[in-house]
Amino acid sequence: RQSLLRISEAKVLINRGDHEAALNCVADAFSLAEGEPDELSGPPSMCPATLGLGLHAEASSLMAAVDILGKSAKFQAASGVFKANAMAMQGDLSGAKKAASEAAASSDVAAQVAAFSTLAAIQAILEEKAEAVQAADRAMELAKGLGKPAQISAMCLASFVQADGAQAQAALNLAAESDLMQVEALSSLAQAQLNYQHLPSEALGSSQKLLMNFRALKDTLGQVAAGSMVALCHSMLGQVAPARAAASDAVKLAMDSQDMGSEAGALLASMLSALTGNRPADALDNARRVLKICRHFEDPVAEAWGLLELSRLQLAEDPGQGVRSAEEALEIASKASPSLLARRALAAATLVLARAHALREKPVAARRVVEKLQDLPGRGSDVLALGRRGEGLQQLLAAQVLKEHVAGLGAARNAQALLNGVRDKAGEAAANLAYANALCAQQNFEGATDAAIAATAGFKAAKCAVGEGTALCALAGVQLRREDALEAEKTAKEALRIFQQVRSFSGLKRCSALLGETRARQLLAHTQLSSLQPSSARVFFDEFNCAHLEITEMASQESLEAVVATLHGMQRTRNNVKAIVMHLDGIVGPSNMHSYALSSGNFLVGLRSISIPIILAGSGKISGPSWQLFLGCDYRICSMDTDFLLPITSPPECLGELVGPAVASQLCISSGILDAQAVQELGILNQVRPSKDETGRAAAELGKRIAGFPGIACRQTMSLLTVPPVRYTTLGSQKLPDPDVIA
């Protein structure tokens, strides 16, 4: 127990920068451990560290320890393991692997366990899974002779190497009632449940048990780490209040202990809980505090990672500042010493910057950044991933960013070949999806369809539901471009079904599913719009000399011209039309299907130039050009279920004169949907009827009554009461010179 305390103290001293005192604590820990191996949980899992604060200082301390301990025969085996860890931290994985292999040849069983553990971890990072599993099994076999603590450590390492929680659960069962031994097993189990098995509910239970054990041991830093894990699990489950409370407790404990490294970890958990609770300002504040801590350690790699965390958040609120933070991170990482983490920080900064430029629709800048990514030192080794897979992921990113450019096609093909070579099914499917998007951008819809189908099958084989749904959305988009609305609708519905199933999960899968569901619904809406066809405006006359006009906002230019010509022809032949009943069926359609006569207001100018009353019988959804037709009528009747979509984006010039300045401003500024009763309260709707049929009958009856008046009286009255017909043109459209020309 005293040895473990010395090791914890050494970590604190390293974070503070007091490397000499830290080295003395490590030496004391080894001295205390001598002769009592069964009382300890064994040396900590000597796997290469991931992102850590003061990492370069820690690696330097380990190398100094190698020099000092190597002079003593007693500590030569430990010196070899330290050397392997230090080299791994500095990015020399090949040298670290060699040093660990040499240390594994020691006659000291405890040193062999540590060496095989380190070797297994390094091989796992190098994606040599079979060799890593073999080394982990060897460590477990040797650890059986060193007692439970060493055996538990080896089993936890095997859980990490195998990316499975089974060994961690077995280690927890072996730990029995010992709080000290349960700590490592519970920590490994929680990590496996969260990262490998994607079970945040189970990980939350394990983390809470871990927190209780640390409290029993009165280990403050352990409580900070476990509390951060609890907050993370709550956030993944969408539990806002518990996540916020757990993160706040962890941050407070870290600040009280004056351990800035632990504080940074707790702040990251607090940042995620703030995002879960829709508190972006708090998340940004936490990210700035993390960056401040990173800068305190004067570690360029940690500072680069801190800037990247800040950049990702700033991109949502202030994209320009987010890009500047990413550029600063890129500059700092490029100047850092060429270690493993420095190269990964450089790659991550390049990734964030490339995607930021792509989101801001700056393809030229994005292309330059992607080219930098492909030219990074160690390309294809230790950048995004290792070997061919890393190179394939680079090409995949290039294909995603450059999908609108011809170069995106080549990058997608390269990604397909590279990821197929490493048997990465999900990666190959993602490459097929990028290839489909690139082909679609180049108008090659047939090839895009085949690639999207292949991507869907690949994600299905890899059991990646979110990927399958995303590929189906891409396929539906291609089918829409091919004007195959029926097939696009079927594909979008299948994608929606998949996303709705995944939505019941938790964590990142649920977030991705919600985004995918939104995209699938958008595609479904587009399929319904694509099935719309231009309609024909029709006019017919009854025995009372009333003209009945059936019209929608999708009416074709030719039919509108024919209606105006017919009505003016009737007036010239003295078959006087006494009134017009406009049967408006509100259908929301895309703007590119609106005829020029409607969108410019010229149709209404021609209709109003006849100078007879116009009665509206409206139903459906009133939006776009339908608003002009609605406002161009003298008496307005609508059914109860009519919806009015605001704002009016293209009002007629005379809008203020028709409805009054106050109502005109409200109609143009407000947004949302008004029902018929609300519009009637504004004073611009005369009657509301229960149904569409009753609306039509009421309008026809009013037209019949108006037709009973003399035609000259009707025309004179309308000429006096209404604005000149030419003022019904849409704001900004071309003016017609003279109303008599229209007549």
N, C-alpha and C positions, 0 to 999 in steps of 0.2 A: 504493500500500500504506500509506503514511504517512497519507494522507487517511482511509482506512478505519479505521485505528487511532484517529485523532482522533474520528471519528464514534462508535466503540465507547466511547471514553473519555467522550464527551459523554453517552451513555446511562447510564453508571455514575453520573456526576455528577448527572444528573436524578433517578435513583433515590435518591441520597443527599440530595437537596434543595438542592444547590448550583447554582442555576439560572444565576447570572451566569457562573461558571466553565464551565458546560456551553455557554452561548452563545458564549463565546470559542473553545471547541474547535470548534464548528460553523463559525465564521468562519475559523479556521485551515484546516479541512478544505476549504472552498471555495477558499481562496487556493492551497493545494497542488494542488487539482484543475485550476486554471486552466492551460491550455496543454497538458495531458496527458490528454485525455478517453479515449483508447484504453487507458490503463493501469488504468482503473477499471471496475468492474462497473456504473457509472452510479449515480445516486442510488437509494437503496433504494426498493422498491415503495411508492409514496406512497399507499397505500390507507388509508382510515380505520382506526385501530387498534380491535381488539376489546378485550376486558377486559385491562387492563394496570395494574400497580401504579404509583402516582404519576401517573395519567393526567391529572388536572386540572392538576398542576404542569407536566406535559409540554406540555399544550395552552397553558398560560400562557406557557411558554418560547417556543413557536412563535409566539405572537402578538407577544411582545417582539421575536423575530427578524424578524417581518414589518415592524415599525416601523423597526428599525435597517437592515435590508437594503434596504427600500424607498427609503431616502434615497440609495442608490447606484445609478446607472444600470446598473452592471455586474450588480447582483444583483436588479434589479426583477422579472425573470421568475421567479427562485427565490422571491422574496417572495410572488408570487401563488400559487405552488404550496403554500408553507408556510401561507398564509392559508386555502387550501381544506382542507388537512389539519387545521388547528387548529379550523376551524368544524365539520368533520365530527366531530371528537372531542367537541366541545361539544354535539353533537346537532342543529346547524342544517344539515341535509342539503341543503335547498333553497339556502341561502346558499353552502354549500360547492360545490354543483354550478355555481352561477353564477360563483364565483371561479375554479374550474377551467376553465370555458369561456372566461373572459376571459384567463386565462394561456395557454390553447391558441392564442390569436391572436397570440402573440409571434413575432417574426422569428427568435428563437434556436431552432434545431432541437432542441438538448438540452432546453431548457425546454418545447418543444412535446411532446416524448416524455413528460416527467414529468407535464405537465398532462393529456395524453390518458390516461395511465395512471391518474392520480388520478380523472379524470372517469369512466373505465370502472369503477373500483372502487366509486365512489359510486352509479353507475347500477345496478350489480349488487345492491347492498344495497337500493336502491329497487325492485328486481325489474323494472327496465326492461331486460330481457335483450337484446333486439334492439339497442337503442341502446348498451348496454354492450359487446356484441360488436363493433359498428361502431367504437366508440372504441378498443377494444383492437387491432383490425386496423389502425387508423390509426397507433397508437403503434408497432406492429411495422414498418409500412411506413417510417415516418420513422427508426426505429432502425437500419435497414439501412445508413444512411449514417454512422452513428456508431461502427461497429466491432462486434465480437462481444459485448463486455460489455453494451452497451446493448441489443443485439438479444436477448441471452439474457434480460435482465430483462423486456423487453416480452413475450417468449414465455411466461415464467413467469406474468406477469399474465394473459395470454390463457387459460392453463390454469385459473387461479382463476375468471375470468369465465365461461368455458364449462363449468366443473365437469367437466373431462375431463383425463386425463393425457397426451393425445397431444402437445400443445404442449410440456409439460414434458419428455417423452421426446425430442422434437426439439431442445429446448434443450440437453439433456445430450449428445446426439450432436454438436451444434455446439461444445460446450465442449472437446471433444477431450481433450488431456492436461493442461490447465491446472487445477490443484487449486483455485485461487482462483475460476475461473469455474464449475467443477463444483459448488461449494458451493450456489449459489443454485438451479441446475437440479435437483440431487439433493433439496434441501429441498422444492422445489415438487412434484417427482415423488412423494416419499414422502407428502406431504400429500394429493395427488390419489389415490394408490393406497389410502390409508386411508379418506379421507372421502368420495370420490366413487365409486371403483370397488369399495370394500369388499374389498380384497385385502390382508389384513394380512401374509401370507407375503411378497408382493412388496415391500410397504412396509418390512418388516423388513430385507430385503436392501438396499434403497436407504438406509435409515437407518444401517445398519452401514457402508456405503461413505461416507456423509456424515460419520460419526464418525471414520473413518480420515483423511479429508481435513482435518478440523479439527485432528486430532492432528499431521498433517504441517505445518499452518500454525501450530501451537502457539497456537491460539485456545481459551482455557479456556472462555469463555462459550459459544462454539460447541459445544464438547464437551459442556457441560451440556445444551444444547438437543437435540443429537443423541442423547445418552445417554438423555434423558427419552423421546424418540421410540422408541428401541430398547426401553426398558422397557414402554412403552405397547403396542407391537406384540406383545411376548412375552405380555403380559397378555391381549390380545385372542385370542391363540392358545392360551391356557390353560397356558402354559409357566411354572410358578410359580417354580422356582429361578432360571432365567435372568432373569426379570422382576425378581425381588428383588435379584439381584446388580447388574443394570444400573441400577436405581433408586438403590441405595445408592451406587454409584460417582458417579452424577450429583449426588446430594445432597452428597457429600463434596467434589467439585470446586467446587460452588457455594459451600459454606461456606468453602473455602480461598480462593476469589477474593473473598469478602466482598461478593458481589453478591446482595442479598436478593431482587430480582425473579426472578433465575434460580433461586434456592433455592426460591422458592414454586412455580415450574413443576416442578422436580425432585420436590418434596414431593407434588405432585398425582399425578405418575407413580408415586411410591412408595405413595401411598394406594391407587391402583388395583391395584398388584401385591399389596398386603396383602389387599385384598378377594378377589382371584383365589385367593390362598393360604388363604382362610378364616381370616384373622387380623384380626377386627374391632377388637380393642383397638389394634393397631398402626395401622390405618386412622384410628381416632379420634385417636390421638396425632399423626399427620401432619396431620390436619385442624385440630387445635388450634394446631400450629406455623404452619400457613398463615395462620390467623386472627391470630396474634400478629404476623406479618410485615405483614399488611394494616393492622393498627392502627398499626404503626410509621410507616407513610407518611402517616398522618392523612388518608387518602383515604376518604370515607364510602362511595363506590361499591364500592371494593375490599373494604372491611370488610363491606359487605352481602353481597357474593358469597362471602366467606370464611365468614360465618355460615350462608349457605345450604348450602355444602358440609358444614359441621359438622352442620347440622340434618338433612340427608338420612341421615347415618350414625346420628345419635342416635335417629331415628324407629324404627330396627330394634331398638335396645337399650333405650332409655328414651324412649318416645313423648312423655311429658310434657315432658321437657327439650328434645326435638326441636321441639315446638310452641313452646316459649318462645324458642328460638333463631330460629325462623322469624319469630315476632312481633317480635323485636328487629331482625332484618334488615329487616322491613317498615317499622318505625319509622325506622331509619337512612336507608333508601333514600327514604322520603317526605320527609325533611328535606334531602336532597342537592340541589344545584343542578339545574335542569331540563335535564340533558343527555341525549343518546341512551342512554348506558349507565345513567344513573340511572333512566330510565323503564323500561328493560329489567330492571334489578335489582329495581325495584318490582314489575313484572309477575311476575318469577320468584318473588319472595318470596310474592306473593299466591297463585301457583299451588301452591307447596309447602305453604303453610298450608291452602289449600282441600282439597287431597288428603289432608293429614294428618288434618283433621277428618273427612273422609269415611271414611278407613280406621279411625278410632276410633269410627265409627258415631255421629257427632254431626252429623246433617243440618242442624239449625238453625244451628249455628256455621258449617258449610261454606257454607250458603246466604248468610249475611251476608258472608262473605269473597268469594264469587263476585260478589255485588252490588258490592262495592268494586272488583273487577277491571273490571267493566263501566263503572264511573264514573271510571276512571283518567284523568288528563290525557293528551290525545293519543290517546284511544281510537280504534282503527282506523288508527292511524299510529304506527309506531315502538314498539309495546308488545310484542306477541308476534311479529308479522310486520307487513308494511306493507299499507295499503289494505284492500280488502274481505277479503283472505285473513286478515289479522290479526283483523279483526272476526269472521270466520267461526270462527277457532280459539278465540276467546273464548267464543263461543256454544257451541262444541263442548265446551269444558271445563265450562261451566255445565250442559249436558245430561248429561254424565258424572257430575257431582257430585250433581245434583238429580234423578237418574233415578227415585227413589222418590216424587218430588213432581210435582204436575201442572205446575209451572213447567218441569220438565225437558222436557216435550213441546214447549212453545213454543220453548225454546232449541234443541232438536234441529231443529225445522222451520226456524228462522232460519239455523242452521248449514248445512242442506241448500241453502237458496237462495243464501247468500253464497258457499259453496265451489263450487257449480255455476256461479256467475257468473264465477269466475276459472279455470274449467276445471282444477280440481285433482281428478283422479280419485280418488286415495287419500284426500284430505280429504273428498270427497263420500261415499265408501264408509264412512269413519269416522263421518260424520254419520248415515248410514242405520243403522249399527250402534247408535249412541247412541239413535236414534229407536226401534229395535226393542226395546232394553232398557227404555226408558221406557214403551212400549206394553205390554210384558210385565208391568211393575210395576203397571200400571193394569188388568190382567186382560183386555186386548184382544189375545188370542192370535192371532186371524186377521190383524189388521194387523201384529202383531209378526213373524209368519211371512213376510209379503210384504216387510217392511223388511229382515229378515235375509237373505232370498234376494237382494234388490237389493244389499245390502252385500257379499255373497259374490261376486256377478258384478262389482261395481265393483273390489274388490281383485284379482280375477283379471285384469281388463282392465288394471289398473295394474301387474301383475306383482309384486304384493306377497304372497308366499306366507304369511308370518306373519299378515298381516291376513286373508287368505282362511281360514286355519285358525281364527282367532279368531271370525270371523263364522259359520263352520260350527258351532263350539261353542255360540255363542249360539242358532243355529237348533235345534240338538239340545236345548238347554235349554227352548226354547219348545215343541218337540214333546213333551217329557216332561210339561210342564204341561198339554198337551192330551191326555195319556194315549195318545199314539201311540208306544208303545215300539218297535215294529218300525222305523218311519222314523227315530226318534231313534237307534237303534243303527246304522243305515246311515250317518247323517250323522256320528255320533261316530267311526266307523271311518274315514271319509274324512278327517276332521280329523286323526286320529291318523296316517294315512298321510302327509299333507302335512307335519306337524311332524317326523316321522321323517326325511323327505327333507331338510328345512331344517337338522336337527340336525347334518348332516355339514358345514355351514358353520362359520365361526369368528366370534368376537367377539360383538357384541350380538345378532346374528341367532340364534346358537346358544343364548344365554341365554333369549331369548324363545321359541325352539322348545322348550326343555326345560320351561319353565313351561306352554306350550300343550299339550305332550304329557301332562303331569300332569293338566291339566284335562280333556283328552279321555278319559283313562283313568277319571277319576272319573265322567264322564258315561256311559261304557260300563258301569261298575259299577251306576249308577243305572238304566240301561235294563234290566239283568238283574233288579234288584230290583223294578222296576215291573211286570215280567211275572209276578211271583209272585202267586198267588191263595190265599185262605184254603183250607186243606184240611179234611177231615173226619176226626175221630178215629173209629176203628172197633173194635168188639170182637166176637170170635166165640169159640166154645167147642169143645173137643175131647172125645173120649170119656172122658178121664181127669178130667173136671171142672176143667180148667185154662182160665182165660180168657186169650185172646191179644189184647192191646191194641196197635193200630198208631196211632202218634201222632207229630206233629212240633210244633215251637213255633208253627207257623202254624195250628194247629187252631182251628176256629171255636168260639165260645161255645156255640152250640146243640148241636154234636156232643159237646162235653165234658159238658154237662149231661145229655145222653141217655145217655152211657156210665156216668156215676155212677148215674143212675136205674135203668138196666138191671142193674147189678151189685148194687145194694141190693135190687132186686125179686127177683133170683135167690135172695138170702139169705133173704128173707121167705117165699118159696114152698118153702123147704127143698130146693131144688135147689142144694145147697151147692157153692159154688166153693171149691176147695181151695187154689188159687194163681193169681197173675196174672203172666203173662209180658209185659213191656212192650217192644215193638219200637220203639225210639226212633230215628228217622232225623233226624240233626242237620242242619238247614238254617238258615243265618243269614238272618234277615229283619228288616225295619225294625220299630222298636218300636211304631209306630202300627198294626201288623197283629197284635200280640199280644193275645189275648183277655184280658178282665179275670180270668177264672177262673185262667188260667195266671200272669199277671203278679202277681196278689195272693197266689197259693198256695192259693186256695180249692179248686181242683180236687184238689190233692194231699191237702188235709184230708179231702175226701169219699172219696178212694181209700183213705187210711190208716184211716179210720173203720170199714172192713169188717173190719180186724184179721186179715188173712191175708198170707202172705209174698208179696213182689213181687220178681220176678227181672227184671233189665234185660238186653236184647240191644241194645247201642248201636252206632251207626256214624255217619259223617259228621263234622260240626263241632258240638261241644258249646259253646254260648254262650247268654247270656241266660236265658230260662225253661227251656232244656234242662238247665242246671245243676241247677235245682230238681228236675226229674224224675229226673235222674241220681242226685242225693243222696237222693232220697226212696225209693229202692229198697233192699231188704235184701241182695241179692246181685247184683253187677254184673259183666257180661261185655261186652267191647267188641272190635271188630275191630282189626287191627293198624294200619289206615290212619285210625283215628279221631283227630281233632285236638281239643284242649281249649283254648279261648280264654280267657285271663285278662286282667283280674281278674273275679271274680264281683261284679257290680254290685248285684244284688238278692238277697242270700242269705236262706235261711229262718232264722227265729229260733233254731232248734235246731242251727245249723251247727256250733257248738263241741262240742255233745254228740255229733253224728254222726261227726265226723272228728277231734276233739281240738283244743284251743286253738292249738297250734303250726301244724298243717296249715291250720286255718281262717284264721289270720292270713296265711299264705303265699298261700292262694288269693285272698284279698281285696286283698292289697297288690301282689303280683307282676303283671307285665304281659308279654304275649307268647303264644306257642303252645307247649303241651306235647303230646308224643306219648303214645300209650297206655302204652308201657313206663315213661315217666317218672311218669305218674299211678299206675301199679301200684306203683312204688317208694315213693310216698307212703303206700301202705297203704289207698287208698280204691277200688281196682279189684281185683276178685278174680281174673279170668281175662282173658287176651288171646288171641284167636283169629286165624288168618291171614286170614280173609275174612268178609264180611257173612253169607254163607249158613251157614258153619260156626258163627258166633256165634249165629244163630237156632236152629240145631239143638241146640247145647250148652245154651241157655237152655230150650228145650222139653223136653229130656231131664231137666234138673234139676227142672222143674216137674212132670214125670211122677213122679219119685221122691218129691217132697214130697206129691203127691196121694195117695200110698200110705199116708200117715199119717192117723190119725183127725182129723177136722175140728176137734173141740173142743180137742184137744191143740195143734194148730197155732195156733188163735186165742188160747189162753191163753199160749202161748209168746211170740207176737208182742206181746201186751199187756204182758208182763213185761219184754221186752227193748227195746222201742222207746219213744220219747217220746210224750206225748199227741198225738193228731192235730192239735189246734188250734195246736200250736207249729210246724207246717209252714208257717204263713202267712209271707209275705214281711215283712221288717223294714219298719216304717212303714205297713203296710197296716191296714185296719180289722179289729179282732179280732171273731171270732164268739163269741157269749156262752156257748154250751154245746155240747159234742160230741154230746149226745143229740139236739139239734135237727137236726144234720147227719144223724144216723142215721135 
